[in-house]
Amino acid sequence: MLLNRWAGLRDFLLVWSGQAVSAVGSWVSRFALGIWVLRTTGSTTQFALTYIATSIPAICFSPFAGAIVDRWDRRRIMMVCDGISAALMIALAGLLSTSHLAVWHIYIAASCTSLFDTFRSPALSSSIPLITPSEQLTRANAMVQTGEAAAAIGGPLLAGTLVTLIKFRGVLMIDALTFVVGVGTLALIKIPHIPPAVNARTTIFREIVTGWQYVRQRQGLMGLLGLNGYIHFVFAIASVLIAPLLLSFSTPAMLGLQYAIGGAGFLLGGLITTALGGPKKQMNGVLPYTLLGGLLLAAHGLRPSFVLVAITGFLLFMLMPVIDASSTSIWQKKVPGHLQGRCFAIQQFLLNIAMAIGFSLAGPLSDHVFEPLLSTRGPLAHSVGVLIGVGPGRGIGLIFICLGASMILVDIAAYCVAAVRNIDEMEDVLRPSINTVSPGLPLAKNTPQIQ
């Protein structure tokens, strides 16, 4: 029984292990470089600019990356991205050794690594169904989520130790080595290459439009994209406001503890989903869990209690790997292989925009709308304030309640759309043998001809 669970996953496990090691190295260097910027400049603003530098390529290049991924060999794309990333870390280590490293070098490096991730991510996501049995897709995607969670938790912890033991230069060289491991595991496998069903003279813009048209013509996928976009929008606001919410009634040490608790919940949720394989019907891993996630998110704001936030946060993050893995599996099953790079890149592009909007709205909503409403003499002090309290942080608590409630309503609205609710009944796209694919021919009867 145990062997059956892992049947047919040899190539995937090689790719996953290499990319997981690479992800740990990336988190280690990212955390270490952030410390270097803070120590060097003493400026929080300059530190924050590193995050802005990473967000710009993801928004600007995602659609183009998807079209290129569908044209080129996905394995080679990932190998090139890992190889150049390794060279970039070695270059930074060289600049640091000669005392020539400047903050602007970090901004350029952050932008470049984000650009490489913009190509690597859709290449990896669209490769998984080519090397993984269909019935194992949810398990495979859950393993990807688990690897990312482990890297996000372990990377910063490891970085703190390594910076002390081997200094910043050593950390950068370790990151370069992890990228080499990623290239090595990719070299051991073969990912089937589906020849692009396009004329060589077809423009990139036309290919992007074709990918968008495929999604737009399928109400179920559009509804799932909208639901996923709203979840990311909500979590972007919540991720900004969780720190001021907790600091309004606890300490920075407790805030750090809450981050660790949430990360542990994400890791445990990924491990459970990996072991059990997720729901047989993927939409059963999206709609019910999103509804429960809305309830848990709203519960964050009910009382100024660390225990309440810790428990609800842990449970909320346990749900996320199920939702993400199930949603990704749907896209992998319902989108033909020669369009997956574009469709995943379009999804990434729209989700990044949703998150950017959420990040932008969080501060103004808190400072100028909700916090004044629940100040001691605010308009809602004697109504809502009686139930959840008044004073610093209570307006943010109300934001969490509203976010959770809106997430529930959007989830119910998605359930009411038959095409979304029954998306599992939509015909799976056949994954053809590499020898039977001809450029210009549709890969399944529901796949539109690409001109």
LUMKERO-506928 format. One record per residue (C-alpha): residue number from 1; z, x, y. Coordinates in steps of 0.25 Angstrom, whole numbers, plus 2048, in hexadecimal, padded with zeros to 3 digits. Last residue first. Example, Ala and Ser with C-alpha at 12.3 -4.5 7.8 and 13.67 -1.06 7.14 Angstrom:
BEGIN
REC   seq    pz    px    py
REC     2   81D   837   7FC
REC     1   81F   831   7EE
***
This chain:
BEGIN
REC   seq    pz    px    py
REC   451   772   7F1   877
REC   450   77F   7EF   86E
REC   449   77D   7E4   865
REC   448   78A   7DB   865
REC   447   794   7DD   859
REC   446   797   7D0   852
REC   445   78E   7D3   846
REC   444   794   7E1   845
REC   443   790   7EF   848
REC   442   784   7EB   851
REC   441   778   7F4   850
REC   440   773   7FD   85B
REC   439   777   80A   854
REC   438   777   808   845
REC   437   784   808   83D
REC   436   783   808   82E
REC   435   786   816   82B
REC   434   793   816   833
REC   433   798   80A   82A
REC   432   79B   7FE   833
REC   431   7A8   7F9   838
REC   430   7A6   7EA   838
REC   429   7AB   7E3   844
REC   428   7B7   7DA   840
REC   427   7B3   7CB   843
REC   426   7BC   7C4   84C
REC   425   7C7   7BD   844
REC   424   7D1   7C8   849
REC   423   7CE   7C3   857
REC   422   7D4   7B5   854
REC   421   7DF   7B4   85F
REC   420   7D5   7BB   869
REC   419   7C9   7B2   866
REC   418   7D2   7A6   865
REC   417   7D8   7A8   873
REC   416   7E6   7A2   873
REC   415   7EC   7AF   86E
REC   414   7E7   7B6   87A
REC   413   7EE   7AC   883
REC   412   7FA   7AE   87B
REC   411   7F9   7BD   87D
REC   410   7F7   7BB   88C
REC   409   803   7B2   88D
REC   408   80C   7BC   885
REC   407   808   7C8   88E
REC   406   80A   7BF   89A
REC   405   819   7BD   895
REC   404   81B   7CC   892
REC   403   816   7D0   8A0
REC   402   81E   7C5   8A7
REC   401   82B   7C9   8A0
REC   400   828   7D8   8A3
REC   399   825   7D5   8B1
REC   398   832   7CD   8B2
REC   397   839   7DA   8AD
REC   396   832   7E1   8B8
REC   395   838   7D8   8C2
REC   394   846   7DA   8BC
REC   393   845   7E9   8BE
REC   392   84E   7EA   8CA
REC   391   855   7DD   8CD
REC   390   856   7CF   8C6
REC   389   859   7CA   8B8
REC   388   850   7C4   8AD
REC   387   854   7B6   8AD
REC   386   85B   7B4   8BA
REC   385   850   7BC   8C0
REC   384   846   7B2   8BC
REC   383   84C   7A8   8C5
REC   382   856   7AD   8CF
REC   381   84F   7BA   8D1
REC   380   841   7B5   8D1
REC   379   83E   7B6   8E0
REC   378   846   7C3   8E2
REC   377   854   7C5   8E7
REC   376   859   7CE   8DD
REC   375   84B   7D3   8DA
REC   374   843   7CB   8CF
REC   373   837   7C7   8D7
REC   372   837   7D5   8DF
REC   371   836   7DC   8D1
REC   370   82A   7D3   8CD
REC   369   821   7D4   8D8
REC   368   820   7E1   8E1
REC   367   826   7EC   8D8
REC   366   824   7E7   8CA
REC   365   816   7E1   8CC
REC   364   812   7EC   8D5
REC   363   816   7F7   8CB
REC   362   810   7F0   8BE
REC   361   802   7EC   8C4
REC   360   7FC   7FA   8C4
REC   359   800   7FD   8B6
REC   358   7FB   7F0   8B1
REC   357   7EE   7F2   8B8
REC   356   7EC   7FF   8B1
REC   355   7F0   7F9   8A4
REC   354   7E6   7EF   8A4
REC   353   7DB   7F9   8A9
REC   352   7DF   802   89D
REC   351   7DE   7F6   894
REC   350   7D0   7F3   899
REC   349   7CB   801   896
REC   348   7D2   803   889
REC   347   7CB   7F6   884
REC   346   7BE   7FA   889
REC   345   7C0   808   882
REC   344   7C4   800   875
REC   343   7B7   7F8   877
REC   342   7AE   804   87A
REC   341   7B3   80C   86E
REC   340   7B2   800   865
REC   339   7A4   7FC   868
REC   338   79D   804   85C
REC   337   7A8   801   853
REC   336   7A7   7F2   854
REC   335   7B2   7EA   85B
REC   334   7BA   7E0   853
REC   333   7C2   7E9   84A
REC   332   7C6   7F4   853
REC   331   7C9   7EB   85E
REC   330   7D2   7E3   855
REC   329   7D9   7EF   850
REC   328   7DC   7F4   85E
REC   327   7E3   7E6   861
REC   326   7EB   7E7   854
REC   325   7EF   7F6   857
REC   324   7F3   7F3   866
REC   323   7FB   7E6   862
REC   322   802   7EC   856
REC   321   805   7F9   85E
REC   320   80B   7F1   86A
REC   319   815   7E9   862
REC   318   81F   7F4   860
REC   317   81E   7F7   86F
REC   316   824   7E9   872
REC   315   82F   7EA   868
REC   314   834   7F7   86E
REC   313   833   7F2   87C
REC   312   83A   7E5   879
REC   311   846   7ED   873
REC   310   846   7F7   87E
REC   309   845   7ED   889
REC   308   850   7E4   884
REC   307   859   7F0   881
REC   306   856   7F5   88F
REC   305   85B   7E8   896
REC   304   857   7E3   8A3
REC   303   853   7D5   89E
REC   302   847   7CD   89B
REC   301   83D   7D7   89F
REC   300   83A   7DE   892
REC   299   839   7D0   88B
REC   298   82C   7CE   891
REC   297   826   7DA   88A
REC   296   82C   7D5   87D
REC   295   826   7C7   87E
REC   294   818   7CD   882
REC   293   819   7D6   876
REC   292   81B   7CA   86D
REC   291   80F   7C3   872
REC   290   807   7D0   871
REC   289   80C   7D1   862
REC   288   807   7C3   85F
REC   287   7F9   7C6   865
REC   286   7F6   7D4   861
REC   285   7FA   7D7   852
REC   284   7F6   7C9   84E
REC   283   7E9   7CC   854
REC   282   7E7   7D7   84A
REC   281   7E7   7CE   83E
REC   280   7EC   7D6   833
REC   279   7F9   7DA   83B
REC   278   7FC   7E8   83C
REC   277   7FB   7F4   832
REC   276   809   7F3   82D
REC   275   80C   802   82E
REC   274   804   805   83A
REC   273   809   7F8   841
REC   272   817   7FD   83E
REC   271   815   80B   843
REC   270   80E   806   850
REC   269   81A   7FC   853
REC   268   824   808   851
REC   267   81C   811   85A
REC   266   81B   806   865
REC   265   82A   803   863
REC   264   82E   812   864
REC   263   826   813   871
REC   262   82D   807   877
REC   261   83B   80D   873
REC   260   837   81B   879
REC   259   833   814   886
REC   258   840   80C   886
REC   257   848   819   884
REC   256   840   81F   890
REC   255   844   813   899
REC   254   853   815   894
REC   253   853   823   899
REC   252   84D   81E   8A6
REC   251   859   815   8A7
REC   250   85B   806   8A6
REC   249   85B   7F9   8AE
REC   248   84F   7FA   8B8
REC   247   84B   807   8B1
REC   246   846   7FE   8A6
REC   245   83D   7F5   8AE
REC   244   838   801   8B6
REC   243   834   808   8AA
REC   242   82E   7FB   8A3
REC   241   825   7F8   8AF
REC   240   819   802   8AD
REC   239   818   7FF   89E
REC   238   81A   7F0   8A1
REC   237   80E   7F0   8AA
REC   236   805   7F7   8A1
REC   235   80A   7EF   895
REC   234   805   7E2   89C
REC   233   7F7   7E8   89F
REC   232   7F6   7ED   891
REC   231   7FA   7E0   88B
REC   230   7F0   7D9   894
REC   229   7E5   7E2   890
REC   228   7E8   7E0   881
REC   227   7E7   7D1   883
REC   226   7DA   7D2   88B
REC   225   7D4   7DB   880
REC   224   7D8   7D2   875
REC   223   7D2   7C6   87D
REC   222   7C5   7CE   87F
REC   221   7C5   7D2   870
REC   220   7C6   7C3   86C
REC   219   7BC   7BE   876
REC   218   7B1   7C7   870
REC   217   7A5   7C8   87A
REC   216   7AE   7D1   884
REC   215   7B1   7DB   879
REC   214   7A2   7DE   875
REC   213   79E   7DD   884
REC   212   7A8   7E8   888
REC   211   7A2   7F1   87D
REC   210   794   7EE   882
REC   209   798   7F1   890
REC   208   79D   7FE   88D
REC   207   791   801   885
REC   206   788   7FD   891
REC   205   791   806   89A
REC   204   78F   812   891
REC   203   780   810   892
REC   202   776   80D   886
REC   201   76C   819   885
REC   200   771   81C   877
REC   199   76F   80E   873
REC   198   77B   808   86E
REC   197   782   805   860
REC   196   78A   812   860
REC   195   78A   819   853
REC   194   797   816   84C
REC   193   79E   823   849
REC   192   7A7   823   83D
REC   191   7B4   82B   840
REC   190   7B4   837   837
REC   189   7C1   83E   834
REC   188   7C7   84D   834
REC   187   7C2   850   842
REC   186   7CA   845   848
REC   185   7D7   84B   842
REC   184   7D3   859   849
REC   183   7D0   853   856
REC   182   7DE   84C   857
REC   181   7E5   859   853
REC   180   7DD   860   85E
REC   179   7E3   855   868
REC   178   7F1   858   862
REC   177   7EF   867   865
REC   176   7EB   865   874
REC   175   7F8   85D   875
REC   174   800   868   86F
REC   173   7F9   872   879
REC   172   7FD   869   885
REC   171   80C   869   880
REC   170   80C   878   87F
REC   169   807   879   88D
REC   168   812   86F   892
REC   167   81E   877   88C
REC   166   820   87B   87E
REC   165   82E   877   87B
REC   164   832   86E   887
REC   163   825   868   889
REC   162   825   866   87A
REC   161   832   85E   87A
REC   160   82E   854   885
REC   159   820   853   87F
REC   158   825   84E   872
REC   157   82C   843   878
REC   156   820   83F   880
REC   155   817   840   874
REC   154   820   839   86A
REC   153   820   82B   871
REC   152   812   82A   876
REC   151   80D   831   869
REC   150   814   828   860
REC   149   80F   81C   867
REC   148   801   821   867
REC   147   802   824   858
REC   146   807   816   855
REC   145   7FC   80F   85D
REC   144   7F2   817   855
REC   143   7F9   813   848
REC   142   7F9   805   84D
REC   141   7EA   806   84E
REC   140   7E9   80B   840
REC   139   7F2   800   83A
REC   138   7E9   7F6   842
REC   137   7DC   7FC   83D
REC   136   7E0   7FD   82E
REC   135   7D9   7F0   829
REC   134   7CC   7F5   830
REC   133   7CD   802   828
REC   132   7CE   80E   832
REC   131   7C4   819   835
REC   130   7BA   811   83E
REC   129   7C4   807   843
REC   128   7CC   813   849
REC   127   7C0   819   850
REC   126   7C0   80E   85B
REC   125   7CE   811   85F
REC   124   7CC   820   85E
REC   123   7C0   820   867
REC   122   7C6   816   870
REC   121   7D2   81F   873
REC   120   7CB   82C   873
REC   119   7C1   829   87F
REC   118   7CC   824   888
REC   117   7D6   82E   882
REC   116   7CC   839   887
REC   115   7CC   834   895
REC   114   7DB   833   895
REC   113   7DC   841   891
REC   112   7D3   845   89C
REC   111   7DA   83D   8A7
REC   110   7E8   843   8A3
REC   109   7E1   851   8A3
REC   108   7DC   84F   8B1
REC   107   7E9   84A   8B6
REC   106   7F0   856   8AF
REC   105   7E7   860   8B6
REC   104   7EA   859   8C3
REC   103   7F9   85D   8C1
REC   102   7F5   86C   8C0
REC   101   7F5   876   8B4
REC   100   7F2   884   8B9
REC    99   7FF   88B   8B4
REC    98   7F6   893   8AA
REC    97   7FD   88D   89E
REC    96   7FC   87F   8A4
REC    95   7ED   880   8A7
REC    94   7EC   885   898
REC    93   7F4   879   893
REC    92   7EB   870   89B
REC    91   7DF   876   895
REC    90   7E5   874   887
REC    89   7E8   866   889
REC    88   7D9   863   88E
REC    87   7D4   86A   882
REC    86   7DC   861   879
REC    85   7D7   855   880
REC    84   7C9   85A   87F
REC    83   7CA   85B   870
REC    82   7D1   84D   86F
REC    81   7C6   846   877
REC    80   7BB   84D   86F
REC    79   7C2   84A   862
REC    78   7C3   83B   866
REC    77   7B5   83A   86A
REC    76   7B0   841   85E
REC    75   7B7   837   855
REC    74   7B1   82C   85D
REC    73   7A3   830   85C
REC    72   79B   82C   868
REC    71   795   81F   86D
REC    70   7A1   815   86B
REC    69   7AA   81F   871
REC    68   7A1   821   87D
REC    67   7A1   812   880
REC    66   7B1   812   87F
REC    65   7B2   81E   888
REC    64   7AA   817   892
REC    63   7B3   80B   892
REC    62   7C0   813   893
REC    61   7BB   81D   89E
REC    60   7C1   817   8AB
REC    59   7CE   811   8A6
REC    58   7D2   81C   89D
REC    57   7CE   827   8A6
REC    56   7D7   821   8B1
REC    55   7E3   81F   8A9
REC    54   7E6   82E   8A6
REC    53   7E6   833   8B4
REC    52   7EF   827   8B8
REC    51   7F9   82C   8AE
REC    50   7F9   83A   8B3
REC    49   7FA   834   8C2
REC    48   808   830   8BE
REC    47   80D   83E   8BD
REC    46   807   841   8CB
REC    45   80F   835   8D0
REC    44   81C   839   8C9
REC    43   81B   846   8D1
REC    42   824   852   8CD
REC    41   817   85A   8CD
REC    40   819   864   8C2
REC    39   824   85E   8BA
REC    38   81E   850   8BB
REC    37   810   855   8B7
REC    36   815   85E   8AC
REC    35   81D   852   8A6
REC    34   811   84A   8A6
REC    33   80A   855   89F
REC    32   814   855   894
REC    31   813   846   892
REC    30   804   846   891
REC    29   804   853   888
REC    28   80E   84C   87E
REC    27   807   83F   87F
REC    26   7F9   845   87C
REC    25   7FF   84E   871
REC    24   805   841   86A
REC    23   7F7   83A   86C
REC    22   7F0   846   865
REC    21   7F9   845   859
REC    20   7F6   836   858
REC    19   7E7   839   85A
REC    18   7E7   842   84E
REC    17   7F0   839   845
REC    16   7E7   82D   849
REC    15   7DA   834   845
REC    14   7DF   839   838
REC    13   7E6   82C   835
REC    12   7D9   824   838
REC    11   7D1   82D   82F
REC    10   7DA   82B   823
REC     9   7DD   81C   826
REC     8   7D5   816   81A
REC     7   7E1   811   813
REC     6   7EE   812   81B
REC     5   7F4   805   817
REC     4   7EF   806   809
REC     3   7F7   813   807
REC     2   804   80B   80A
REC     1   800   800   800
***
